[in-house]
Each structure stands twice: as C-alpha cells, then as structure tokens.
Amino acid sequence: MRIINHRPSRGISYFTAILPFVLLIVVYAVFSDARLEANPDDKLLPDATSLGNAVHRMAFEPSKRTGELLLWKDTVASLTRLFIGLSISAFIGLTVGVFNGIVPWFSAFWTPFVRVLSMIPPMAILPILFIVFGLGELSKYVLIIFGTAPFIMRDMEQRVRELPHEQIIKAQTLDATTWQILLRVVLPQVMPRLLEAVRLTTGAAWLFLIAAEAIASTEGLGYRIFLVRRYLAMDVILPYVIWITLLAFVMDFSLRRLNTLCFPWFGKNR
C-alpha cells in the first residue's frame, strides 16, 4: 500500500504531535547545561530554575517601581490593542469585501485600490504612522488595521465571487432588493469565511503589534521583551515568547471552535 494511504491512529497522532516539543525541550536542556557548565554566569540559555524564577517574579511579584504584576499588565495591554485592531479590520474587510464582490460599480472603484494597498509592506510605513498619528495607541491600531484589513477585504471579495451565481439570480426572480440579497443570501455564507480570514491574519497582527510596542510603548508584551533585551535577560524574554505563542494558539483554537459552533455546516462542507 502506498504511504499516502496510511493514516496513524489517534493515539499515535497525539504522540507525534507532542514529540517535536519534547525533543526541542531536551535539546535546549542539553545545550543549556553545556553552556552553564562552561560558564555559570552565561545568560544566553538559562536553566529551568532561572526561567521559573523569572516567571514567578514577572507574574506573581508586584513590581518594586509600580506595584503591578508586569506579565498580566503587559498581557492585558497587548490583547486589548490586538482585539480592537482585529475587530476594526474585520468590520472594514467584511464591508468593503462584500460590496466589492457583489456591486460592480463599487468594485470598479475600490478593488484596484485595495489590491495596491495590500502590496505595501506595513512595516515600511511604521515611521509614517508614528509621525502622522503620534506615539500613542492610535498608531498601533492603525498599523494592525493597515496590515490585516486589505487581505481580509480581498479574501471576502473572492469568497463572495465564489458563491453560486444561481443563488443571486433566484433571489432576484423572487423580487429581492440588493440589500435583501446582501443580508439574506451573501452575508450568512461569508460570515464563517470572515472568521477564517481573521484567524489566518492573527499571526500577522501579532507581528505588527510587537513591532509597534517595541518602538513606542510603555507597556505590552513586545515592549517588555525589547526593554529587557538590553540586559540580556533571556530568562524573561523566553517565557514572554512562549506566553505570546500560547496566547496566539488559544486565539486560533477559539476562532476555530467559534466557527464550528456558529456555522457547523461550514466545517462539513470543507
């Protein structure tokens, strides 16, 4: 039998999914022990004790300067920025994308502009955003929106164009208006695809958020990482990177689950 027809059992699938992470931890532990044995003051690969102490200090001990729990303060700040930025991007992407896909005159005006906009590297205009919008929260939101909204617009437009044209024709034969077609035919079918588009752009949104926080911020996960790097505090940087990864994974899983619960037919069709 060809190897492409072999499927692992559920138990083996779980084992193989966990194995790379176990191997990564083992490799890290080996190299960390080797470096610390050669130089006990080495900061590049801290051991598990140092990492645990750093997590406890950042997450459970109030800051001596502000009295706040820094990890949770940074997490709330970053997630708030991410949620606001992605929510606005989703709204803009859905609105512009649906109209681009269903209204020819609207598409003739906006589609070329959106395509060009999506080709501009968001990080290249970061200095412009700081100059125009300042160093406050607004510039961070704009960066996330600029980096994700054009792709959601294009994806929504494409998803609308992929809908069976017979549905639009049948709705018109039943004397449906343009708004009725949008609200009752198009929108219910593209909403799960919107969640999917937001889920796929979450990684890019994290990238833009961390970059903005690193350059101009006084709190946030990205701010903290770039603040402590000057002290070579890898015992803080590594847990923060792992925490960001865990948050991104939880967001991805939550959006998948939300899509399954709200639109079960979407997963079955796929």
KOLTIZA-939943 format. One line per field, with one value per atom (N, C-alpha, C): atom name; x, y, z. Coordinates in steps of 0.05 Angstrom, whole numbers, plus 5000, padded with zeros to 4 digits. Each point is the difference from the previous one (the first is absolute). Example, Ala and Ser with C-alpha at 12.3 -4.5 7.8 and 13.67 -1.06 7.14 Angstrom:
BEGIN
atom [N	CA	C	N	CA	C]
X [5264	4982	5018	4993	5016	4985]
Y [4886	5024	5024	5021	5024	5022]
Z [5156	5000	5000	4986	5001	5014]
//
This chain:
BEGIN
atom [N	CA	C	N	CA	C	N	CA	C	N	CA	C	N	CA	C	N	CA	C	N	CA	C	N	CA	C	N	CA	C	N	CA	C	N	CA	C	N	CA	C	N	CA	C	N	CA	C	N	CA	C	N	CA	C	N	CA	C	N	CA	C	N	CA	C	N	CA	C	N	CA	C	N	CA	C	N	CA	C	N	CA	C	N	CA	C	N	CA	C	N	CA	C	N	CA	C	N	CA	C	N	CA	C	N	CA	C	N	CA	C	N	CA	C	N	CA	C	N	CA	C	N	CA	C	N	CA	C	N	CA	C	N	CA	C	N	CA	C	N	CA	C	N	CA	C	N	CA	C	N	CA	C	N	CA	C	N	CA	C	N	CA	C	N	CA	C	N	CA	C	N	CA	C	N	CA	C	N	CA	C	N	CA	C	N	CA	C	N	CA	C	N	CA	C	N	CA	C	N	CA	C	N	CA	C	N	CA	C	N	CA	C	N	CA	C	N	CA	C	N	CA	C	N	CA	C	N	CA	C	N	CA	C	N	CA	C	N	CA	C	N	CA	C	N	CA	C	N	CA	C	N	CA	C	N	CA	C	N	CA	C	N	CA	C	N	CA	C	N	CA	C	N	CA	C	N	CA	C	N	CA	C	N	CA	C	N	CA	C	N	CA	C	N	CA	C	N	CA	C	N	CA	C	N	CA	C	N	CA	C	N	CA	C	N	CA	C	N	CA	C	N	CA	C	N	CA	C	N	CA	C	N	CA	C	N	CA	C	N	CA	C	N	CA	C	N	CA	C	N	CA	C	N	CA	C	N	CA	C	N	CA	C	N	CA	C	N	CA	C	N	CA	C	N	CA	C	N	CA	C	N	CA	C	N	CA	C	N	CA	C	N	CA	C	N	CA	C	N	CA	C	N	CA	C	N	CA	C	N	CA	C	N	CA	C	N	CA	C	N	CA	C	N	CA	C	N	CA	C	N	CA	C	N	CA	C	N	CA	C	N	CA	C	N	CA	C	N	CA	C	N	CA	C	N	CA	C	N	CA	C	N	CA	C	N	CA	C	N	CA	C	N	CA	C	N	CA	C	N	CA	C	N	CA	C	N	CA	C	N	CA	C	N	CA	C	N	CA	C	N	CA	C	N	CA	C	N	CA	C	N	CA	C	N	CA	C	N	CA	C	N	CA	C	N	CA	C	N	CA	C	N	CA	C	N	CA	C	N	CA	C	N	CA	C	N	CA	C	N	CA	C	N	CA	C	N	CA	C	N	CA	C	N	CA	C	N	CA	C	N	CA	C	N	CA	C	N	CA	C	N	CA	C	N	CA	C	N	CA	C	N	CA	C	N	CA	C	N	CA	C	N	CA	C	N	CA	C	N	CA	C	N	CA	C	N	CA	C	N	CA	C	N	CA	C	N	CA	C	N	CA	C	N	CA	C	N	CA	C	N	CA	C	N	CA	C	N	CA	C	N	CA	C	N	CA	C	N	CA	C	N	CA	C	N	CA	C	N	CA	C	N	CA	C	N	CA	C	N	CA	C	N	CA	C	N	CA	C	N	CA	C	N	CA	C	N	CA	C	N	CA	C	N	CA	C	N	CA	C	N	CA	C	N	CA	C	N	CA	C	N	CA	C	N	CA	C	N	CA	C	N	CA	C	N	CA	C	N	CA	C	N	CA	C	N	CA	C	N	CA	C	N	CA	C	N	CA	C	N	CA	C	N	CA	C	N	CA	C	N	CA	C	N	CA	C	N	CA	C	N	CA	C	N	CA	C	N	CA	C	N	CA	C	N	CA	C	N	CA	C	N	CA	C	N	CA	C	N	CA	C	N	CA	C	N	CA	C	N	CA	C	N	CA	C	N	CA	C	N	CA	C	N	CA	C	N	CA	C	N	CA	C	N	CA	C	N	CA	C	N	CA	C	N	CA	C	N	CA	C	N	CA	C	N	CA	C	N	CA	C	N	CA	C	N	CA	C	N	CA	C	N	CA	C	N	CA	C	N	CA	C	N	CA	C	N	CA	C	N	CA	C	N	CA	C	N	CA	C	N	CA	C	N	CA	C	N	CA	C	N	CA	C	N	CA	C	N	CA	C	N	CA	C	N	CA	C	N	CA	C	N	CA	C]
X [5017	4983	5018	4992	5015	4999	5022	5003	4979	4991	4980	4973	4996	4975	5001	5023	5003	4992	4982	4992	5006	5014	5006	4975	5000	4978	4999	4979	4998	5022	5006	5021	5027	5006	5026	5000	4978	4999	5006	4989	5006	5029	5011	5028	5019	4994	5017	4997	4977	4996	5016	5002	5015	5030	5008	5028	5019	4994	5018	5005	4979	5004	5017	4997	5017	5029	5004	5027	5013	4984	5010	5008	4984	5007	5025	5003	5024	5025	4998	5023	5007	4980	5006	5014	4990	5011	5029	5006	5027	5019	4993	5017	5002	4978	5001	5019	4999	5018	5029	5005	5027	5011	4984	5009	5004	4981	5002	5023	5007	5023	5026	5001	5024	5001	4977	4999	4974	5001	4976	4985	5014	4987	4988	5000	4990	4970	4992	4972	4985	5014	4987	4979	5007	4981	4996	4983	4996	4987	5006	4988	4971	4988	4972	4995	5019	4996	4999	5018	5001	4974	4991	4975	4976	5000	4978	5000	5024	5002	4991	5007	4992	4970	4988	4971	4986	5010	4988	5003	5023	5005	4982	4997	4984	4970	4992	4971	4988	5015	4989	5012	5021	5012	4995	4987	4996	5026	4999	5024	5008	5025	5010	4996	4998	4997	4971	4983	4971	4981	5009	4983	4981	5004	4982	5013	4983	5009	5006	5025	5007	4990	5002	4992	4970	4983	4972	4993	5014	4996	5007	5023	5009	4980	4990	4982	4974	4989	4975	5003	5023	5005	5002	5015	5004	4974	4986	4975	4979	4999	4981	5006	5025	5008	4994	5006	4995	4971	4984	4971	4987	5007	4989	5008	5026	5010	4988	4998	4989	4970	4986	4971	4994	5015	4996	5008	5021	5008	4979	4988	4979	4976	4992	4977	5005	5024	5007	5002	5014	5004	4974	4981	4974	4985	4998	4984	5010	5026	5011	5001	5008	5002	4974	4979	4973	4991	5002	4991	5017	5026	5017	4992	4991	4993	4973	4982	4972	4991	5012	4991	5021	4995	5021	5010	4983	5009	5018	4993	5017	5027	5000	5024	5018	4988	5016	5016	4989	5014	5020	4993	5016	5019	4993	5017	5029	5005	5028	5015	4986	5013	5007	4982	5005	5023	5002	5021	5027	5002	5025	5006	4980	5004	5011	4991	5009	5029	5011	5028	5020	4990	5018	5009	5026	5009	4992	4984	4992	5023	5021	5023	5014	4998	5014	4987	4975	4986	4998	5012	4998	5010	5023	5008	4980	4988	4979	4977	4992	4977	5006	5025	5007	5002	5008	5001	4972	4983	4973	4982	5000	4981	5013	5025	5013	5009	5010	5011	4980	4976	4980	4987	4977	4986	4990	4993	4988	5018	5026	5018	5003	4997	5002	4975	4977	4975	5002	5009	5001	5019	5023	5018	4988	4986	4987	4978	4985	4979	5012	5020	5013	5012	5010	5014	4981	4976	4982	4975	4989	4974	5001	5021	5000	4998	5013	4999	4972	4987	4973	4981	5004	4983	5002	5025	5004	4988	5004	4989	4970	4988	4970	4990	5013	4991	5001	5022	5002	4979	4995	4980	4972	4994	4974	4998	5021	5000	4997	5009	4998	4973	4982	4973	4986	4983	4986	4983	5005	4985	4970	4993	4972	4985	5013	4986	4992	5018	4995	4977	5000	4979	4973	5000	4975	4989	5017	4991	4988	5012	4989	4973	4997	4975	4977	5008	4980	4997	5010	4997	5015	5022	5017	5015	5002	5016	5029	5017	5029	5007	4987	5005	4991	4977	4991	5019	5010	5019	5026	5009	5024	4996	4977	4996	4991	4985	4988	5013	5014	5013	5031	5011	5030	5011	4990	5012	5001	4977	5002	5021	5006	5019	5029	5005	5027	5009	4982	5007	5020	4996	5020	5027	4999	5025	5014	4984	5012	5016	4988	5014	5025	4999	5023	5022	4992	5019	5013	4984	5011	5019	4993	5018	5027	4999	5025	5017	4988	5016	5008	4993	5007	5030	5014	5029	5013	4991	5011	4993	4976	4992	5019	5007	5019	5027	5009	5025	5000	4979	4998	4997	4985	4997	5027	5015	5025	5019	5001	5017	4993	4974	4992	5006	4995	5005	5030	5016	5029	5011	4988	5011	4988	4975	4987	4978	5007	4980	5012	4983	5009	4989	4986	4990	4993	4998	4994	5022	4992	5019	5024	4996	5022	5018	4988	5015	5018	4990	5016	5023	4995	5022	5023	4993	5021	5012	4986	5011	5022	4995	5019	5022	4998	5021	5027	4998	5025	5016	4986	5013	5006	4995	5004	4984	4975	4984	4984	5014	4987	4981	5004	4982	4972	4999	4974	4990	5018	4992	4988	5013	4990	4972	4994	4973	4980	5007	4982	4994	5021	4995	4982	5004	4983	4972	4997	4974	4985	5014	4988	4991	5017	4993	4975	4999	4976	4975	5002	4977	4990	5019	4993	4987	5010	4988	4971	4996	4974	4980	5009	4984	4992	5020	4995	4980	5003	4982	4972	4999	4974	4984	5014	4986	4991	5016	4992	4975	5001	4977	4975	5003	4978	4987	5017	4990	4984	5010	4987	4973	4999	4975	4979	5009	4981	4992	5018	4995	5009	4986	5008	5000	4983	4999	5026	5014	5024	5022	5003	5021	4993	4974	4992	5005	4994	5005	5029	5017	5029	5010]
Y [4976	5024	5025	5020	5025	5014	5014	5013	5022	5012	5022	4989	4974	4988	4990	5003	4991	5023	4996	5021	4990	5016	4992	5000	4983	5000	5025	5005	5024	5002	4977	5000	5007	4989	5006	5029	5010	5028	5018	4995	5016	4999	4975	4996	5015	4998	5013	5031	5009	5029	5011	4985	5009	4996	4980	4992	5023	5017	5021	5020	5005	5019	4987	4974	4987	5000	4995	5000	5028	5020	5028	5006	4992	5004	4985	4976	4984	5013	5008	5013	5025	5016	5025	4994	4980	4993	4991	4984	4991	5023	5017	5023	5020	5003	5018	4989	4974	4988	5003	4996	5002	5028	5020	5028	5008	4992	5008	4985	4977	4985	5014	5011	5014	5028	5013	5026	5003	4998	5001	5027	5021	5026	5005	4979	5003	5007	5019	5009	4992	4988	4994	4978	4979	4977	4994	5015	4996	4973	4989	4974	5003	4977	5000	5015	4999	5015	5030	5010	5028	5009	4983	5007	5000	4981	4999	5024	5008	5023	5026	5002	5023	5001	4977	4999	5008	4990	5007	5030	5011	5028	5018	4993	5016	4997	4976	4994	5002	4996	4998	5018	5015	5019	5028	5018	5027	5014	5016	5016	5019	5002	5018	5029	5006	5027	5008	4983	5007	4984	4978	4984	4982	4998	4984	4974	4981	4974	5004	5001	5009	4982	4974	4981	5004	5003	5002	5028	5020	5027	5001	4989	4999	4984	4978	4983	5015	5013	5014	5023	5014	5022	4990	4978	4990	4988	4984	4988	5021	5021	5022	5012	5006	5012	4981	4974	4981	4996	4999	4996	5023	5025	5023	5002	4996	5001	4979	4975	4979	5003	5010	5005	5021	5022	5020	4990	4984	4989	4981	4984	4981	5015	5022	5015	5013	5013	5013	4979	4978	4979	4988	4995	4989	5019	5025	5020	5005	5007	5006	4975	4977	4976	4991	5001	4991	5018	5026	5019	4997	4996	4996	4975	4980	4974	5000	5017	4998	5024	5024	5024	5009	4996	5006	5029	5019	5028	5005	4989	5003	4986	4977	4985	5015	5012	5015	5022	5012	5022	4990	4980	4993	4976	4981	4976	5006	5017	5006	5013	5018	5014	4980	4982	4980	4982	4992	4983	5013	5026	5015	5003	5006	5004	4975	4977	4975	4993	5014	4995	5017	5020	5017	4986	4997	4987	5017	4990	5017	5010	4984	5009	5023	5003	5022	5027	5000	5025	5005	4983	5004	5027	5010	5027	5022	4996	5019	5001	4976	4999	5014	4996	5014	5030	5009	5029	5011	4986	5011	4997	4976	4995	5002	5005	5002	4973	5001	4976	4986	5009	4988	4975	4994	4975	5000	5023	5001	4989	5007	4990	4970	4988	4970	4987	5012	4990	5002	5023	5005	4980	4994	4981	4972	4991	4974	5000	5022	5002	5000	5017	5002	4973	4985	4975	4977	5001	4977	5006	5024	5006	4995	5009	4996	4970	4983	4971	4989	5009	4991	5010	5025	5011	4982	4994	4984	4972	4989	4973	5000	5020	5001	5004	5017	5005	4974	4985	4975	4980	4999	4981	5006	5026	5008	4993	5004	4993	4970	4984	4971	4989	5016	4991	4992	4979	4992	5023	5007	5023	4994	4974	4993	5010	5002	5010	5029	5016	5028	5003	4984	5002	4992	4978	4991	5021	5013	5021	5023	5007	5022	4993	4975	4991	5001	4998	5002	5029	5019	5028	5010	4988	5009	5025	5019	5024	4994	5020	4996	4995	5016	4996	4973	4991	4974	4978	5002	4981	5000	5024	5002	4988	5006	4992	4971	4990	4973	4979	5008	4980	5000	5024	5002	4998	5018	5002	4974	4985	4975	4980	5001	4981	5009	5026	5010	5004	5000	5004	4979	4974	4981	5004	5009	5005	5025	5019	5023	4991	4983	4989	4986	4985	4986	5019	5022	5020	5014	5007	5012	4981	4975	4980	4999	5000	4998	5025	5023	5024	5007	4983	5006	5000	4981	5000	5025	5011	5025	5023	4999	5021	5001	4976	4999	5012	4994	5011	5031	5011	5030	5011	4987	5009	5001	4978	4998	5021	5005	5020	5028	5006	5027	5004	4979	5002	5003	4987	5001	5028	5014	5026	5023	4999	5022	4990	4994	4991	5000	5000	4999	4975	4983	4975	4982	4974	4981	4979	4977	4978	5006	5013	5008	5020	5019	5021	4987	4981	4987	4984	4986	4984	5018	5022	5018	5017	5003	5015	4984	4974	4984	4989	5002	4989	5015	5025	5015	4989	4985	4987	4970	4992	4972	4981	5009	4984	4979	4979	4979	4984	5001	4986	5014	5025	5013	4999	5003	5000	4974	4978	4974	4993	5005	4995	5019	5024	5019	4989	4991	4989	4975	4983	4977	5008	5020	5010	5011	5016	5011	4977	4980	4977	4986	4997	4987	5016	5026	5017	4999	5000	4998	4973	4979	4973	5000	5011	5001	5016	5022	5016	4984	4987	4984	4978	4986	4978	5011	5023	5012	5008	5011	5008	4976	4979	4975	4989	5000	4989	5017	5026	5018	4995	4997	4994	4974	4980	4974	5002	5015	5002	5017	5022	5019	4991	4987	4992	4971	4981	4972	4990	5012	4992	5007	5020	5009	4979	4989	4979	4975	4993	4976	5003	5024	5005	4999	5008	4999	4972]
Z [5000	5000	5000	4985	4999	5027	5006	5026	5004	4977	5002	5010	4999	5009	5029	5013	5028	5018	5018	5020	5028	5016	5028	5017	5021	5018	5017	5015	5015	5022	5013	5020	4988	4977	4987	4991	4991	4991	5023	5024	5023	5007	4999	5007	4981	4974	4980	5002	5008	5003	5023	5022	5024	4997	4984	4998	4993	4979	4993	5023	5016	5022	5022	5005	5019	4991	4974	4990	5002	4995	5002	5029	5019	5028	5008	4990	5006	4989	4975	4987	5014	5008	5015	5026	5015	5026	4997	4979	4996	4994	4982	4994	5023	5015	5023	5021	5006	5020	4991	4974	4990	5003	4993	5002	5029	5017	5029	5013	4991	5011	4993	4976	4991	5012	5004	5012	5016	5027	5016	4998	4991	4997	4972	4984	4972	5001	4984	4999	4975	4981	4975	5002	5015	5002	5030	5014	5028	5006	5023	5007	5009	5007	5007	5025	5019	5025	4996	4983	4994	4985	4981	4986	5019	5018	5020	5018	5009	5018	4985	4975	4984	4996	4995	4997	5026	5022	5026	5005	4994	5005	4983	4975	4981	5004	5008	5001	5027	5021	5027	5021	4993	5018	4990	5016	4991	4994	4980	4992	5022	5006	5021	4992	4974	4991	4998	4990	4996	5018	5012	5016	4984	4974	4982	4993	4993	4990	4970	4993	4973	4977	5004	4979	4993	5020	4995	4990	5010	4989	4970	4993	4972	4983	5011	4985	4994	5020	4996	4979	5002	4981	4972	4996	4973	4988	5017	4990	4994	5015	4994	4973	4995	4974	4978	5004	4979	4994	5021	4996	4986	5008	4987	4971	4995	4973	4981	5010	4983	4997	5020	4997	4979	5000	4980	4972	4999	4974	4989	5018	4991	4990	5014	4991	4973	4997	4974	4978	5007	4980	4990	5019	4992	4983	5009	4986	4972	4998	4973	4983	5012	4984	4988	5016	4991	4977	5004	4979	4975	5003	4977	4984	5015	4987	4987	5009	4991	4984	5004	4986	4980	4974	4980	5000	5004	5001	5024	5022	5024	4996	4988	4994	4981	4980	4980	5013	5021	5014	5020	5017	5023	4995	4984	4997	4992	4980	4993	5023	5014	5023	5022	5006	5021	4993	4974	4991	5004	4992	5004	5029	5016	5029	5013	4991	5013	4992	4980	4992	5016	5015	5015	5025	5005	5025	5024	5018	5023	5017	5003	5016	4987	4974	4986	5007	5006	5006	5030	5016	5029	5009	4990	5007	4992	4977	4991	5019	5009	5019	5026	5010	5025	4996	4977	4994	4998	4986	4995	5024	5012	5022	5028	5001	5026	5011	5025	5012	5019	5000	5017	4990	5010	4993	4971	4990	4973	4979	5001	4979	5001	5023	5002	4988	5005	4988	4969	4991	4971	4987	5013	4988	4997	5021	4999	4978	4999	4979	4972	4997	4973	4992	5019	4993	4995	5010	4998	4984	5001	4987	4969	4986	4971	4992	5015	4994	5006	5021	5006	4979	4990	4979	4975	4992	4976	5003	5024	5004	5000	5012	5000	4972	4985	4972	4984	5003	4986	5009	5026	5010	4989	4998	4989	4971	4985	4971	4996	5020	4997	5007	5011	5005	4974	5001	4975	4989	4976	4988	4998	5000	4998	5024	5023	5024	4997	4988	4996	4980	4979	4980	5011	5016	5012	5019	5016	5018	4985	4977	4984	4988	4992	4988	5021	5026	5021	5009	4984	5004	5025	5006	5023	4992	5018	4995	5004	4993	5004	5029	5018	5029	5010	4990	5009	4990	4976	4990	5017	5007	5016	5028	5012	5028	5003	4980	5003	4983	4980	4983	5003	4998	5000	5028	5018	5026	5016	5001	5016	4990	4974	4989	5003	5003	5002	5029	5019	5028	5010	4995	5009	4986	4976	4985	5011	5011	5013	5025	5016	5024	4992	4978	4991	4991	4986	4991	5024	5020	5024	5014	5001	5013	4986	4974	4984	5001	5006	5002	5028	5019	5028	5004	4987	5002	4991	4977	4990	5019	5012	5018	5025	5009	5023	4992	4976	4990	5001	4988	4999	5029	5017	5027	5015	4999	5014	4989	4974	4989	5010	5000	5009	5030	5016	5028	5006	4984	5004	4995	4982	4992	5017	5006	5014	5018	5025	5019	5028	5020	5027	5014	4986	5010	4977	5005	4979	4999	4988	4998	4983	4977	4983	5014	5013	5015	5020	5015	5022	4988	4978	4988	4992	4986	4990	5022	5023	5022	5014	5005	5015	4983	4973	4983	5005	5008	5005	5023	5017	5023	4994	4976	4992	5018	5007	5019	4985	4991	4986	5018	5026	5018	5000	4992	4997	4971	4981	4972	4991	5007	4992	5010	5026	5010	4986	4994	4986	4972	4986	4973	5002	5019	5003	5007	5017	5007	4976	4984	4975	4982	4997	4983	5011	5026	5012	4996	5003	4996	4971	4981	4972	4994	5012	4996	5011	5023	5012	4983	4989	4982	4975	4989	4976	5006	5022	5008	5005	5014	5007	4975	4980	4976	4984	5000	4987	5014	5026	5015	4996	5000	4996	4972	4981	4973	4999	5014	5000	5014	5022	5016	4985	4988	4988	4972	4986	4972	4996	5011	4998	4971	4983	4972	4985	5009	4987	5002	5023	5004	4985	4998	4985	4971	4990	4971	4993	5019	4994	5002]
//
